[in-house]
Amino acid sequence: MMGFGFGGPLSMLILLVAVVGLAMWLISALFPRVTSSTGSSAPPPVQSTHETALDILKKRYARGELTPDEYKDMLNDLLKDAS
């Protein structure tokens, strides 16, 4: 005989949702979010430093990204544009 007990499609869906929810809770409990040194999980604030083109050029030259000739050419271009 077919009854209307626990075993219908709706109850199986509820059971599946419960199992998935329990698995998600268990994973989040076992592997908490990595937090910063301040204890919050929010990303660190972006520092708004306004660098000029000359500052960037100097840093690139200091890191060795530019040859002395490239640096001089770009410096002349920047100084020419500034005047």
PDB file with SEQRES, HELIX, SHEET and CRYST1 records, atoms N, CA, C and O in Angstrom:
SEQRES   1 A   83  MET MET GLY PHE GLY PHE GLY GLY PRO LEU SER MET LEU          
SEQRES   2 A   83  ILE LEU LEU VAL ALA VAL VAL GLY LEU ALA MET TRP LEU          
SEQRES   3 A   83  ILE SER ALA LEU PHE PRO ARG VAL THR SER SER THR GLY          
SEQRES   4 A   83  SER SER ALA PRO PRO PRO VAL GLN SER THR HIS GLU THR          
SEQRES   5 A   83  ALA LEU ASP ILE LEU LYS LYS ARG TYR ALA ARG GLY GLU          
SEQRES   6 A   83  LEU THR PRO ASP GLU TYR LYS ASP MET LEU ASN ASP LEU          
SEQRES   7 A   83  LEU LYS ASP ALA SER                                          
HELIX    1 AA1 PRO A    9  LEU A   30  1                                  22    
HELIX    2 AA2 ALA A   53  ALA A   62  1                                  10    
HELIX    3 AA3 PRO A   68  ALA A   82  1                                  15    
CRYST1    1.000    1.000    1.000  90.00  90.00  90.00 P 1           1          
ATOM      1  N   MET A   1       0.827  -1.177   0.000  1.00  0.00           N  
ATOM      2  CA  MET A   1       0.000   0.000   0.000  1.00  0.00           C  
ATOM      3  C   MET A   1       0.873   1.243   0.000  1.00  0.00           C  
ATOM      4  O   MET A   1       1.977   1.245   0.545  1.00  0.00           O  
ATOM      5  N   MET A   2       0.370   2.282  -0.609  1.00  0.00           N  
ATOM      6  CA  MET A   2       1.122   3.520  -0.668  1.00  0.00           C  
ATOM      7  C   MET A   2       0.497   4.510   0.311  1.00  0.00           C  
ATOM      8  O   MET A   2      -0.676   4.870   0.203  1.00  0.00           O  
ATOM      9  N   GLY A   3       1.310   4.932   1.257  1.00  0.00           N  
ATOM     10  CA  GLY A   3       0.792   5.869   2.237  1.00  0.00           C  
ATOM     11  C   GLY A   3       1.390   7.259   2.015  1.00  0.00           C  
ATOM     12  O   GLY A   3       2.184   7.461   1.096  1.00  0.00           O  
ATOM     13  N   PHE A   4       1.013   8.184   2.839  1.00  0.00           N  
ATOM     14  CA  PHE A   4       1.510   9.545   2.760  1.00  0.00           C  
ATOM     15  C   PHE A   4       2.494   9.816   3.897  1.00  0.00           C  
ATOM     16  O   PHE A   4       2.454  10.881   4.513  1.00  0.00           O  
ATOM     17  N   GLY A   5       3.354   8.878   4.170  1.00  0.00           N  
ATOM     18  CA  GLY A   5       4.297   8.993   5.269  1.00  0.00           C  
ATOM     19  C   GLY A   5       5.572   9.725   4.855  1.00  0.00           C  
ATOM     20  O   GLY A   5       5.614  10.432   3.848  1.00  0.00           O  
ATOM     21  N   PHE A   6       6.607   9.529   5.669  1.00  0.00           N  
ATOM     22  CA  PHE A   6       7.897  10.184   5.433  1.00  0.00           C  
ATOM     23  C   PHE A   6       8.623   9.436   4.339  1.00  0.00           C  
ATOM     24  O   PHE A   6       9.106   8.328   4.576  1.00  0.00           O  
ATOM     25  N   GLY A   7       8.716   9.990   3.174  1.00  0.00           N  
ATOM     26  CA  GLY A   7       9.392   9.330   2.068  1.00  0.00           C  
ATOM     27  C   GLY A   7       8.981   9.914   0.742  1.00  0.00           C  
ATOM     28  O   GLY A   7       9.410   9.429  -0.305  1.00  0.00           O  
ATOM     29  N   GLY A   8       8.171  10.928   0.761  1.00  0.00           N  
ATOM     30  CA  GLY A   8       7.739  11.542  -0.472  1.00  0.00           C  
ATOM     31  C   GLY A   8       8.795  12.491  -1.015  1.00  0.00           C  
ATOM     32  O   GLY A   8       9.796  12.743  -0.345  1.00  0.00           O  
ATOM     33  N   PRO A   9       8.596  13.015  -2.200  1.00  0.00           N  
ATOM     34  CA  PRO A   9       9.580  13.901  -2.825  1.00  0.00           C  
ATOM     35  C   PRO A   9       9.845  15.181  -2.028  1.00  0.00           C  
ATOM     36  O   PRO A   9      10.975  15.669  -1.998  1.00  0.00           O  
ATOM     37  N   LEU A  10       8.826  15.718  -1.394  1.00  0.00           N  
ATOM     38  CA  LEU A  10       9.008  16.943  -0.627  1.00  0.00           C  
ATOM     39  C   LEU A  10       9.878  16.701   0.605  1.00  0.00           C  
ATOM     40  O   LEU A  10      10.735  17.522   0.933  1.00  0.00           O  
ATOM     41  N   SER A  11       9.663  15.601   1.272  1.00  0.00           N  
ATOM     42  CA  SER A  11      10.477  15.313   2.450  1.00  0.00           C  
ATOM     43  C   SER A  11      11.922  15.018   2.060  1.00  0.00           C  
ATOM     44  O   SER A  11      12.837  15.358   2.810  1.00  0.00           O  
ATOM     45  N   MET A  12      12.145  14.404   0.923  1.00  0.00           N  
ATOM     46  CA  MET A  12      13.514  14.149   0.455  1.00  0.00           C  
ATOM     47  C   MET A  12      14.221  15.464   0.122  1.00  0.00           C  
ATOM     48  O   MET A  12      15.417  15.606   0.374  1.00  0.00           O  
ATOM     49  N   LEU A  13      13.496  16.411  -0.437  1.00  0.00           N  
ATOM     50  CA  LEU A  13      14.068  17.721  -0.742  1.00  0.00           C  
ATOM     51  C   LEU A  13      14.445  18.457   0.542  1.00  0.00           C  
ATOM     52  O   LEU A  13      15.508  19.073   0.620  1.00  0.00           O  
ATOM     53  N   ILE A  14      13.583  18.393   1.536  1.00  0.00           N  
ATOM     54  CA  ILE A  14      13.865  19.031   2.829  1.00  0.00           C  
ATOM     55  C   ILE A  14      15.091  18.386   3.473  1.00  0.00           C  
ATOM     56  O   ILE A  14      15.941  19.083   4.027  1.00  0.00           O  
ATOM     57  N   LEU A  15      15.182  17.072   3.403  1.00  0.00           N  
ATOM     58  CA  LEU A  15      16.334  16.360   3.955  1.00  0.00           C  
ATOM     59  C   LEU A  15      17.616  16.757   3.224  1.00  0.00           C  
ATOM     60  O   LEU A  15      18.650  16.959   3.861  1.00  0.00           O  
ATOM     61  N   LEU A  16      17.562  16.869   1.913  1.00  0.00           N  
ATOM     62  CA  LEU A  16      18.738  17.256   1.123  1.00  0.00           C  
ATOM     63  C   LEU A  16      19.194  18.668   1.496  1.00  0.00           C  
ATOM     64  O   LEU A  16      20.391  18.903   1.658  1.00  0.00           O  
ATOM     65  N   VAL A  17      18.268  19.600   1.634  1.00  0.00           N  
ATOM     66  CA  VAL A  17      18.607  20.970   2.017  1.00  0.00           C  
ATOM     67  C   VAL A  17      19.227  20.988   3.409  1.00  0.00           C  
ATOM     68  O   VAL A  17      20.184  21.722   3.656  1.00  0.00           O  
ATOM     69  N   ALA A  18      18.693  20.195   4.305  1.00  0.00           N  
ATOM     70  CA  ALA A  18      19.234  20.135   5.666  1.00  0.00           C  
ATOM     71  C   ALA A  18      20.650  19.565   5.677  1.00  0.00           C  
ATOM     72  O   ALA A  18      21.515  20.069   6.394  1.00  0.00           O  
ATOM     73  N   VAL A  19      20.892  18.524   4.894  1.00  0.00           N  
ATOM     74  CA  VAL A  19      22.229  17.920   4.845  1.00  0.00           C  
ATOM     75  C   VAL A  19      23.231  18.892   4.232  1.00  0.00           C  
ATOM     76  O   VAL A  19      24.346  19.012   4.742  1.00  0.00           O  
ATOM     77  N   VAL A  20      22.876  19.582   3.168  1.00  0.00           N  
ATOM     78  CA  VAL A  20      23.776  20.557   2.545  1.00  0.00           C  
ATOM     79  C   VAL A  20      24.048  21.714   3.496  1.00  0.00           C  
ATOM     80  O   VAL A  20      25.187  22.168   3.603  1.00  0.00           O  
ATOM     81  N   GLY A  21      23.037  22.191   4.177  1.00  0.00           N  
ATOM     82  CA  GLY A  21      23.224  23.278   5.147  1.00  0.00           C  
ATOM     83  C   GLY A  21      24.132  22.855   6.283  1.00  0.00           C  
ATOM     84  O   GLY A  21      24.994  23.623   6.710  1.00  0.00           O  
ATOM     85  N   LEU A  22      23.948  21.647   6.773  1.00  0.00           N  
ATOM     86  CA  LEU A  22      24.794  21.132   7.847  1.00  0.00           C  
ATOM     87  C   LEU A  22      26.240  20.994   7.377  1.00  0.00           C  
ATOM     88  O   LEU A  22      27.164  21.306   8.128  1.00  0.00           O  
ATOM     89  N   ALA A  23      26.446  20.536   6.157  1.00  0.00           N  
ATOM     90  CA  ALA A  23      27.799  20.406   5.610  1.00  0.00           C  
ATOM     91  C   ALA A  23      28.464  21.772   5.469  1.00  0.00           C  
ATOM     92  O   ALA A  23      29.647  21.917   5.779  1.00  0.00           O  
ATOM     93  N   MET A  24      27.722  22.770   5.008  1.00  0.00           N  
ATOM     94  CA  MET A  24      28.286  24.116   4.869  1.00  0.00           C  
ATOM     95  C   MET A  24      28.652  24.694   6.229  1.00  0.00           C  
ATOM     96  O   MET A  24      29.700  25.323   6.376  1.00  0.00           O  
ATOM     97  N   TRP A  25      27.795  24.485   7.225  1.00  0.00           N  
ATOM     98  CA  TRP A  25      28.087  24.971   8.576  1.00  0.00           C  
ATOM     99  C   TRP A  25      29.319  24.281   9.137  1.00  0.00           C  
ATOM    100  O   TRP A  25      30.158  24.928   9.763  1.00  0.00           O  
ATOM    101  N   LEU A  26      29.437  22.986   8.922  1.00  0.00           N  
ATOM    102  CA  LEU A  26      30.566  22.230   9.440  1.00  0.00           C  
ATOM    103  C   LEU A  26      31.878  22.688   8.794  1.00  0.00           C  
ATOM    104  O   LEU A  26      32.889  22.844   9.479  1.00  0.00           O  
ATOM    105  N   ILE A  27      31.858  22.898   7.504  1.00  0.00           N  
ATOM    106  CA  ILE A  27      33.065  23.369   6.811  1.00  0.00           C  
ATOM    107  C   ILE A  27      33.455  24.753   7.298  1.00  0.00           C  
ATOM    108  O   ILE A  27      34.637  25.008   7.528  1.00  0.00           O  
ATOM    109  N   SER A  28      32.494  25.653   7.461  1.00  0.00           N  
ATOM    110  CA  SER A  28      32.827  27.006   7.932  1.00  0.00           C  
ATOM    111  C   SER A  28      33.317  26.987   9.376  1.00  0.00           C  
ATOM    112  O   SER A  28      34.106  27.848   9.765  1.00  0.00           O  
ATOM    113  N   ALA A  29      32.872  26.035  10.169  1.00  0.00           N  
ATOM    114  CA  ALA A  29      33.339  25.933  11.551  1.00  0.00           C  
ATOM    115  C   ALA A  29      34.748  25.354  11.619  1.00  0.00           C  
ATOM    116  O   ALA A  29      35.545  25.743  12.472  1.00  0.00           O  
ATOM    117  N   LEU A  30      35.050  24.423  10.718  1.00  0.00           N  
ATOM    118  CA  LEU A  30      36.375  23.791  10.724  1.00  0.00           C  
ATOM    119  C   LEU A  30      37.444  24.684  10.101  1.00  0.00           C  
ATOM    120  O   LEU A  30      38.603  24.649  10.512  1.00  0.00           O  
ATOM    121  N   PHE A  31      37.060  25.475   9.121  1.00  0.00           N  
ATOM    122  CA  PHE A  31      38.009  26.324   8.413  1.00  0.00           C  
ATOM    123  C   PHE A  31      37.565  27.780   8.496  1.00  0.00           C  
ATOM    124  O   PHE A  31      36.966  28.292   7.550  1.00  0.00           O  
ATOM    125  N   PRO A  32      37.846  28.456   9.607  1.00  0.00           N  
ATOM    126  CA  PRO A  32      37.416  29.854   9.741  1.00  0.00           C  
ATOM    127  C   PRO A  32      38.175  30.748   8.770  1.00  0.00           C  
ATOM    128  O   PRO A  32      39.235  30.390   8.258  1.00  0.00           O  
ATOM    129  N   ARG A  33      37.609  31.902   8.537  1.00  0.00           N  
ATOM    130  CA  ARG A  33      38.244  32.866   7.631  1.00  0.00           C  
ATOM    131  C   ARG A  33      39.564  33.352   8.201  1.00  0.00           C  
ATOM    132  O   ARG A  33      39.730  33.466   9.415  1.00  0.00           O  
ATOM    133  N   VAL A  34      40.494  33.634   7.311  1.00  0.00           N  
ATOM    134  CA  VAL A  34      41.765  34.197   7.739  1.00  0.00           C  
ATOM    135  C   VAL A  34      41.535  35.655   8.083  1.00  0.00           C  
ATOM    136  O   VAL A  34      40.947  36.399   7.299  1.00  0.00           O  
ATOM    137  N   THR A  35      41.997  36.061   9.251  1.00  0.00           N  
ATOM    138  CA  THR A  35      41.786  37.432   9.675  1.00  0.00           C  
ATOM    139  C   THR A  35      43.091  38.189   9.685  1.00  0.00           C  
ATOM    140  O   THR A  35      44.167  37.595   9.753  1.00  0.00           O  
ATOM    141  N   SER A  36      42.994  39.488   9.617  1.00  0.00           N  
ATOM    142  CA  SER A  36      44.180  40.333   9.649  1.00  0.00           C  
ATOM    143  C   SER A  36      44.679  40.451  11.082  1.00  0.00           C  
ATOM    144  O   SER A  36      44.084  39.887  12.000  1.00  0.00           O  
ATOM    145  N   SER A  37      45.753  41.174  11.270  1.00  0.00           N  
ATOM    146  CA  SER A  37      46.328  41.315  12.600  1.00  0.00           C  
ATOM    147  C   SER A  37      45.411  42.105  13.542  1.00  0.00           C  
ATOM    148  O   SER A  37      45.574  42.039  14.761  1.00  0.00           O  
ATOM    149  N   THR A  38      44.464  42.839  12.993  1.00  0.00           N  
ATOM    150  CA  THR A  38      43.543  43.600  13.835  1.00  0.00           C  
ATOM    151  C   THR A  38      42.370  42.749  14.290  1.00  0.00           C  
ATOM    152  O   THR A  38      41.572  43.188  15.119  1.00  0.00           O  
ATOM    153  N   GLY A  39      42.253  41.530  13.757  1.00  0.00           N  
ATOM    154  CA  GLY A  39      41.183  40.640  14.174  1.00  0.00           C  
ATOM    155  C   GLY A  39      39.952  40.693  13.307  1.00  0.00           C  
ATOM    156  O   GLY A  39      39.041  39.892  13.518  1.00  0.00           O  
ATOM    157  N   SER A  40      39.871  41.583  12.351  1.00  0.00           N  
ATOM    158  CA  SER A  40      38.702  41.638  11.484  1.00  0.00           C  
ATOM    159  C   SER A  40      38.989  40.887  10.196  1.00  0.00           C  
ATOM    160  O   SER A  40      40.142  40.763   9.781  1.00  0.00           O  
ATOM    161  N   SER A  41      37.938  40.388   9.568  1.00  0.00           N  
ATOM    162  CA  SER A  41      38.123  39.657   8.322  1.00  0.00           C  
ATOM    163  C   SER A  41      38.009  40.572   7.105  1.00  0.00           C  
ATOM    164  O   SER A  41      38.087  40.103   5.969  1.00  0.00           O  
ATOM    165  N   ALA A  42      37.827  41.851   7.328  1.00  0.00           N  
ATOM    166  CA  ALA A  42      37.725  42.802   6.225  1.00  0.00           C  
ATOM    167  C   ALA A  42      39.115  43.054   5.639  1.00  0.00           C  
ATOM    168  O   ALA A  42      40.110  43.007   6.362  1.00  0.00           O  
ATOM    169  N   PRO A  43      39.188  43.321   4.336  1.00  0.00           N  
ATOM    170  CA  PRO A  43      40.491  43.609   3.747  1.00  0.00           C  
ATOM    171  C   PRO A  43      41.049  44.926   4.291  1.00  0.00           C  
ATOM    172  O   PRO A  43      40.289  45.802   4.703  1.00  0.00           O  
ATOM    173  N   PRO A  44      42.360  45.059   4.290  1.00  0.00           N  
ATOM    174  CA  PRO A  44      42.928  46.302   4.810  1.00  0.00           C  
ATOM    175  C   PRO A  44      42.535  47.482   3.927  1.00  0.00           C  
ATOM    176  O   PRO A  44      42.351  47.319   2.721  1.00  0.00           O  
ATOM    177  N   PRO A  45      42.406  48.651   4.512  1.00  0.00           N  
ATOM    178  CA  PRO A  45      42.007  49.817   3.713  1.00  0.00           C  
ATOM    179  C   PRO A  45      43.094  50.182   2.702  1.00  0.00           C  
ATOM    180  O   PRO A  45      44.287  50.004   2.949  1.00  0.00           O  
ATOM    181  N   VAL A  46      42.654  50.686   1.580  1.00  0.00           N  
ATOM    182  CA  VAL A  46      43.577  51.114   0.544  1.00  0.00           C  
ATOM    183  C   VAL A  46      44.122  52.478   0.918  1.00  0.00           C  
ATOM    184  O   VAL A  46      43.368  53.404   1.215  1.00  0.00           O  
ATOM    185  N   GLN A  47      45.426  52.589   0.900  1.00  0.00           N  
ATOM    186  CA  GLN A  47      46.027  53.876   1.225  1.00  0.00           C  
ATOM    187  C   GLN A  47      45.999  54.747  -0.023  1.00  0.00           C  
ATOM    188  O   GLN A  47      46.453  54.341  -1.093  1.00  0.00           O  
ATOM    189  N   SER A  48      45.472  55.922   0.127  1.00  0.00           N  
ATOM    190  CA  SER A  48      45.371  56.815  -1.021  1.00  0.00           C  
ATOM    191  C   SER A  48      46.586  57.741  -1.048  1.00  0.00           C  
ATOM    192  O   SER A  48      46.568  58.836  -0.487  1.00  0.00           O  
ATOM    193  N   THR A  49      47.615  57.284  -1.699  1.00  0.00           N  
ATOM    194  CA  THR A  49      48.800  58.123  -1.861  1.00  0.00           C  
ATOM    195  C   THR A  49      48.800  58.627  -3.288  1.00  0.00           C  
ATOM    196  O   THR A  49      48.681  57.857  -4.241  1.00  0.00           O  
ATOM    197  N   HIS A  50      48.930  59.890  -3.411  1.00  0.00           N  
ATOM    198  CA  HIS A  50      48.939  60.492  -4.741  1.00  0.00           C  
ATOM    199  C   HIS A  50      50.385  60.611  -5.202  1.00  0.00           C  
ATOM    200  O   HIS A  50      51.147  61.441  -4.705  1.00  0.00           O  
ATOM    201  N   GLU A  51      50.745  59.774  -6.154  1.00  0.00           N  
ATOM    202  CA  GLU A  51      52.097  59.807  -6.696  1.00  0.00           C  
ATOM    203  C   GLU A  51      52.097  60.588  -7.999  1.00  0.00           C  
ATOM    204  O   GLU A  51      51.196  60.448  -8.827  1.00  0.00           O  
ATOM    205  N   THR A  52      53.094  61.390  -8.161  1.00  0.00           N  
ATOM    206  CA  THR A  52      53.236  62.107  -9.423  1.00  0.00           C  
ATOM    207  C   THR A  52      53.935  61.196 -10.427  1.00  0.00           C  
ATOM    208  O   THR A  52      54.507  60.170 -10.059  1.00  0.00           O  
ATOM    209  N   ALA A  53      53.883  61.577 -11.674  1.00  0.00           N  
ATOM    210  CA  ALA A  53      54.562  60.810 -12.717  1.00  0.00           C  
ATOM    211  C   ALA A  53      56.065  60.765 -12.464  1.00  0.00           C  
ATOM    212  O   ALA A  53      56.723  59.769 -12.766  1.00  0.00           O  
ATOM    213  N   LEU A  54      56.602  61.839 -11.911  1.00  0.00           N  
ATOM    214  CA  LEU A  54      58.033  61.883 -11.610  1.00  0.00           C  
ATOM    215  C   LEU A  54      58.382  60.881 -10.506  1.00  0.00           C  
ATOM    216  O   LEU A  54      59.420  60.223 -10.573  1.00  0.00           O  
ATOM    217  N   ASP A  55      57.521  60.763  -9.494  1.00  0.00           N  
ATOM    218  CA  ASP A  55      57.735  59.778  -8.426  1.00  0.00           C  
ATOM    219  C   ASP A  55      57.748  58.359  -8.988  1.00  0.00           C  
ATOM    220  O   ASP A  55      58.609  57.552  -8.640  1.00  0.00           O  
ATOM    221  N   ILE A  56      56.799  58.069  -9.845  1.00  0.00           N  
ATOM    222  CA  ILE A  56      56.712  56.739 -10.449  1.00  0.00           C  
ATOM    223  C   ILE A  56      57.937  56.461 -11.300  1.00  0.00           C  
ATOM    224  O   ILE A  56      58.490  55.362 -11.259  1.00  0.00           O  
ATOM    225  N   LEU A  57      58.361  57.447 -12.066  1.00  0.00           N  
ATOM    226  CA  LEU A  57      59.550  57.286 -12.905  1.00  0.00           C  
ATOM    227  C   LEU A  57      60.783  56.994 -12.055  1.00  0.00           C  
ATOM    228  O   LEU A  57      61.584  56.125 -12.397  1.00  0.00           O  
ATOM    229  N   LYS A  58      60.933  57.711 -10.961  1.00  0.00           N  
ATOM    230  CA  LYS A  58      62.085  57.491 -10.079  1.00  0.00           C  
ATOM    231  C   LYS A  58      62.059  56.089  -9.481  1.00  0.00           C  
ATOM    232  O   LYS A  58      63.099  55.438  -9.377  1.00  0.00           O  
ATOM    233  N   LYS A  59      60.878  55.622  -9.089  1.00  0.00           N  
ATOM    234  CA  LYS A  59      60.767  54.279  -8.517  1.00  0.00           C  
ATOM    235  C   LYS A  59      61.089  53.209  -9.550  1.00  0.00           C  
ATOM    236  O   LYS A  59      61.773  52.231  -9.247  1.00  0.00           O  
ATOM    237  N   ARG A  60      60.598  53.394 -10.764  1.00  0.00           N  
ATOM    238  CA  ARG A  60      60.887  52.413 -11.814  1.00  0.00           C  
ATOM    239  C   ARG A  60      62.378  52.361 -12.117  1.00  0.00           C  
ATOM    240  O   ARG A  60      62.931  51.286 -12.355  1.00  0.00           O  
ATOM    241  N   TYR A  61      63.021  53.508 -12.110  1.00  0.00           N  
ATOM    242  CA  TYR A  61      64.470  53.548 -12.349  1.00  0.00           C  
ATOM    243  C   TYR A  61      65.215  52.890 -11.190  1.00  0.00           C  
ATOM    244  O   TYR A  61      66.191  52.170 -11.403  1.00  0.00           O  
ATOM    245  N   ALA A  62      64.756  53.136  -9.971  1.00  0.00           N  
ATOM    246  CA  ALA A  62      65.400  52.546  -8.802  1.00  0.00           C  
ATOM    247  C   ALA A  62      65.244  51.026  -8.783  1.00  0.00           C  
ATOM    248  O   ALA A  62      66.135  50.323  -8.305  1.00  0.00           O  
ATOM    249  N   ARG A  63      64.131  50.510  -9.294  1.00  0.00           N  
ATOM    250  CA  ARG A  63      63.925  49.059  -9.338  1.00  0.00           C  
ATOM    251  C   ARG A  63      64.684  48.406 -10.485  1.00  0.00           C  
ATOM    252  O   ARG A  63      64.746  47.180 -10.572  1.00  0.00           O  
ATOM    253  N   GLY A  64      65.261  49.221 -11.366  1.00  0.00           N  
ATOM    254  CA  GLY A  64      66.005  48.673 -12.491  1.00  0.00           C  
ATOM    255  C   GLY A  64      65.155  48.348 -13.700  1.00  0.00           C  
ATOM    256  O   GLY A  64      65.593  47.617 -14.589  1.00  0.00           O  
ATOM    257  N   GLU A  65      63.949  48.879 -13.746  1.00  0.00           N  
ATOM    258  CA  GLU A  65      63.072  48.631 -14.883  1.00  0.00           C  
ATOM    259  C   GLU A  65      63.466  49.455 -16.100  1.00  0.00           C  
ATOM    260  O   GLU A  65      63.083  49.124 -17.222  1.00  0.00           O  
ATOM    261  N   LEU A  66      64.225  50.523 -15.892  1.00  0.00           N  
ATOM    262  CA  LEU A  66      64.606  51.428 -16.972  1.00  0.00           C  
ATOM    263  C   LEU A  66      66.117  51.537 -17.048  1.00  0.00           C  
ATOM    264  O   LEU A  66      66.816  51.484 -16.036  1.00  0.00           O  
ATOM    265  N   THR A  67      66.603  51.689 -18.267  1.00  0.00           N  
ATOM    266  CA  THR A  67      68.030  51.959 -18.450  1.00  0.00           C  
ATOM    267  C   THR A  67      68.253  53.450 -18.194  1.00  0.00           C  
ATOM    268  O   THR A  67      67.299  54.228 -18.198  1.00  0.00           O  
ATOM    269  N   PRO A  68      69.504  53.852 -17.974  1.00  0.00           N  
ATOM    270  CA  PRO A  68      69.755  55.283 -17.765  1.00  0.00           C  
ATOM    271  C   PRO A  68      69.282  56.148 -18.936  1.00  0.00           C  
ATOM    272  O   PRO A  68      68.787  57.256 -18.732  1.00  0.00           O  
ATOM    273  N   ASP A  69      69.433  55.642 -20.157  1.00  0.00           N  
ATOM    274  CA  ASP A  69      68.983  56.412 -21.323  1.00  0.00           C  
ATOM    275  C   ASP A  69      67.463  56.559 -21.351  1.00  0.00           C  
ATOM    276  O   ASP A  69      66.940  57.636 -21.639  1.00  0.00           O  
ATOM    277  N   GLU A  70      66.754  55.460 -21.046  1.00  0.00           N  
ATOM    278  CA  GLU A  70      65.296  55.533 -21.004  1.00  0.00           C  
ATOM    279  C   GLU A  70      64.841  56.502 -19.910  1.00  0.00           C  
ATOM    280  O   GLU A  70      63.907  57.279 -20.104  1.00  0.00           O  
ATOM    281  N   TYR A  71      65.512  56.445 -18.765  1.00  0.00           N  
ATOM    282  CA  TYR A  71      65.166  57.335 -17.663  1.00  0.00           C  
ATOM    283  C   TYR A  71      65.341  58.793 -18.064  1.00  0.00           C  
ATOM    284  O   TYR A  71      64.468  59.622 -17.809  1.00  0.00           O  
ATOM    285  N   LYS A  72      66.481  59.105 -18.697  1.00  0.00           N  
ATOM    286  CA  LYS A  72      66.746  60.497 -19.100  1.00  0.00           C  
ATOM    287  C   LYS A  72      65.724  60.975 -20.125  1.00  0.00           C  
ATOM    288  O   LYS A  72      65.244  62.106 -20.049  1.00  0.00           O  
ATOM    289  N   ASP A  73      65.388  60.097 -21.099  1.00  0.00           N  
ATOM    290  CA  ASP A  73      64.406  60.481 -22.115  1.00  0.00           C  
ATOM    291  C   ASP A  73      63.034  60.755 -21.488  1.00  0.00           C  
ATOM    292  O   ASP A  73      62.375  61.743 -21.813  1.00  0.00           O  
ATOM    293  N   MET A  74      62.626  59.872 -20.596  1.00  0.00           N  
ATOM    294  CA  MET A  74      61.319  60.051 -19.963  1.00  0.00           C  
ATOM    295  C   MET A  74      61.312  61.255 -19.027  1.00  0.00           C  
ATOM    296  O   MET A  74      60.314  61.969 -18.932  1.00  0.00           O  
ATOM    297  N   LEU A  75      62.425  61.476 -18.340  1.00  0.00           N  
ATOM    298  CA  LEU A  75      62.533  62.631 -17.455  1.00  0.00           C  
ATOM    299  C   LEU A  75      62.436  63.922 -18.261  1.00  0.00           C  
ATOM    300  O   LEU A  75      61.744  64.859 -17.865  1.00  0.00           O  
ATOM    301  N   ASN A  76      63.135  63.965 -19.396  1.00  0.00           N  
ATOM    302  CA  ASN A  76      63.060  65.150 -20.259  1.00  0.00           C  
ATOM    303  C   ASN A  76      61.632  65.365 -20.759  1.00  0.00           C  
ATOM    304  O   ASN A  76      61.157  66.499 -20.816  1.00  0.00           O  
ATOM    305  N   ASP A  77      60.951  64.280 -21.118  1.00  0.00           N  
ATOM    306  CA  ASP A  77      59.562  64.416 -21.579  1.00  0.00           C  
ATOM    307  C   ASP A  77      58.667  64.967 -20.475  1.00  0.00           C  
ATOM    308  O   ASP A  77      57.824  65.829 -20.723  1.00  0.00           O  
ATOM    309  N   LEU A  78      58.854  64.466 -19.258  1.00  0.00           N  
ATOM    310  CA  LEU A  78      58.025  64.944 -18.153  1.00  0.00           C  
ATOM    311  C   LEU A  78      58.309  66.394 -17.829  1.00  0.00           C  
ATOM    312  O   LEU A  78      57.387  67.172 -17.584  1.00  0.00           O  
ATOM    313  N   LEU A  79      59.580  66.764 -17.826  1.00  0.00           N  
ATOM    314  CA  LEU A  79      59.939  68.150 -17.496  1.00  0.00           C  
ATOM    315  C   LEU A  79      59.507  69.098 -18.609  1.00  0.00           C  
ATOM    316  O   LEU A  79      59.171  70.253 -18.347  1.00  0.00           O  
ATOM    317  N   LYS A  80      59.516  68.625 -19.822  1.00  0.00           N  
ATOM    318  CA  LYS A  80      59.084  69.439 -20.954  1.00  0.00           C  
ATOM    319  C   LYS A  80      57.574  69.687 -20.867  1.00  0.00           C  
ATOM    320  O   LYS A  80      57.103  70.790 -21.143  1.00  0.00           O  
ATOM    321  N   ASP A  81      56.832  68.663 -20.486  1.00  0.00           N  
ATOM    322  CA  ASP A  81      55.383  68.785 -20.371  1.00  0.00           C  
ATOM    323  C   ASP A  81      54.995  69.683 -19.194  1.00  0.00           C  
ATOM    324  O   ASP A  81      53.968  70.359 -19.249  1.00  0.00           O  
ATOM    325  N   ALA A  82      55.798  69.699 -18.144  1.00  0.00           N  
ATOM    326  CA  ALA A  82      55.499  70.479 -16.951  1.00  0.00           C  
ATOM    327  C   ALA A  82      55.665  71.985 -17.189  1.00  0.00           C  
ATOM    328  O   ALA A  82      55.032  72.798 -16.515  1.00  0.00           O  
ATOM    329  N   SER A  83      56.493  72.339 -18.123  1.00  0.00           N  
ATOM    330  CA  SER A  83      56.735  73.779 -18.331  1.00  0.00           C  
ATOM    331  C   SER A  83      55.818  74.382 -19.359  1.00  0.00           C  
ATOM    332  O   SER A  83      55.904  75.578 -19.638  1.00  0.00           O  
TER     333      SER A  83                                                      
END                                                                             
